[in-house]
């Protein structure tokens, strides 16, 4: 199976360890993974800010770059949702694009990926993965199968963390209030690690937690699933 990694702007720029984790994980599961160097932004920021015409050439570029692959996998429900749900409204027929968890469960048909992660973890379902893609409990099924992982339910899990891309900039006070509620929920679990499928939300919540010196690490789902006893996840300073 020939799979392309769509790293997304945020991950490629700020969290490359997530992209590397996706490659390790998928190759361990028998996929041939490629990273097309011609990939750019999916156009979500432009579209959501009202610049529909500016998003069109980016959607066209996405189709051109990824059209020859069997599947495209993105470590982001937000960007995968943009491609699947919005690109067709911009005149494109996008390649088969999946958020990581749904690709693992729905396409590869696995929940136990052979991961090992000896930490107490709580999971935040991001808005686009939950509401736009309908990923549901697939990430939780994957986490429950991870050896040595202690999964703790997050109170009010479906509530938005307040990021929303440019929403956090345009509506900073509202965003901050939403973030405070989410951090309260996270801290109530006693988790060492906050997991999510989008680095944008992890950046937002993780930033707030770091300012509180809460000691909770934000870790992308891909990095947990890529962790094994032979090659374990290690926290960065």
Buried (B, 14 or more C-beta within 10 A) or exposed (E): EEBBBBBBBBBBEEBEBBBBBBBBBBEBBEBEBBEBEEBEBBBBBBBBEEEBEEBBEBBBBBBEBBEEBEBBBBBBBBBBBBBBEBBEEBEBEBBBBBBBBBBBBEBBEBBEBBBBBBBBBBBBBBBBBBBBBEBBEBBBBBBEBBEEBBBBEBBEBEBBBBBBBEBBEEBEEEBEEBBEBBBEBBBEBEBBBBBBBBBBBBBBBBEBBEEEEBEBBBBBBBBBBBBBEEEEBEEEE
